[in-house]
Amino acid sequence: MKSNQQLGIGTTGGTLLSVIGQLGVHNVLRTALLAAIGAVVSFAVSWALQRWCRRR
């Protein structure tokens, strides 16, 4: 592995770890819940539009 790649991997890893340390568990759970709700709503709307378009 080249020196530049090692530096990039180290910098990225350090940045991610520092961001994770600043985030609280509450924020992570809220984000996961909102993502799940968004996925369910997106699926439901896509499914409803497909059914509606087939009937037309």
N, C-alpha and C positions, 0 to 999 in steps of 0.2 A: 504494500500500500504506500502511496506517495505521501510525503510530508504534508502537502496541502490538503489531501483528503483527511488525514488524521486530525489536522487542525480544524477542519470544517466539522468533522464528526464530534470532536470534543466541544467545540463552541455550541453546536446545536444541542448536544446532550446537556450541557450546563445550563443553557437557556431554558430548555424544557423542564429541567429539575427545579430551577428557580421559580418558574411560573407555577408549577404544581405546588410548590411550597407556599405560595402566596394565596392560592385558591383554597377556600374552605370547603369542607365536605358538603355543607348546605348548598353552596353555589353549584357544585358538581351534580348533586342530586336534582336540584331544580332544573338545570340544563338538560339532564337526561330525561326528566319527566316531560319537559316542553318538547324535546325532540321526539319522544314517543307519541305524544298527542299530535304533533304535526304530521308524523308519518301515518297515523291512523286516519286523520282528517283527509290527507292527500289521497290515501288509498280509497276511502269512502267516496270522495268526489269523483275520482277517476272511474270507479266502478259504476256510480250512478250515471255519469255522462255516457259511458259505453252502453249501458242499458237503454238510455234515452235515445241515443243515436241509432241503435238497432231497430227501435220501434218506428222511427221515422222513415 
